[in-house]
Each structure stands twice: as C-alpha cells, then as structure tokens.
Amino acid sequence: MLTDRRPRIFIAHLPTPLEPLPRLTAQLGGPQLWVKRDDQTGLATGGNKTRKLEFLVAEA
C-alpha cells in the first residue's frame, strides 16, 4: 500500500469496464481473454494519458 498520497483531480470516468472477448478466446482455444476499455474514459485520449493528467493538473 502506498503511504504517500499525491494530489489528484478526477477527470476521467473511472473505472472503465472489462469486456470478455469470446470469439478471440474460441479462435485461440486458450483461457478466456478480456480487454480493458480505457477508450471509455470520457475523453479523446486513452487511459494512461488521462490518469497522468489527473496528477499533473492537481500539482499545478
């Protein structure tokens, strides 16, 4: 657990959903595959950029 809490401003709509990929799982014949839908943060950019921006804006 982190003991140092950094300031953060929540911009994104989090958490983003996890969705199963049943056809790809069946095609590969392996364990069930899932995708994290960071494209649904509510902004034009993906999840990593949005999460970093939340910390940068809070420090400004």
Summary of the structure (lengths in Angstrom):
residues: 60
radius of gyration: 15.8
end to end distance: 25.3
largest distance: 48.8
contacts: 116
relative contact order: 0.28
helix: 38%
strand: 10%
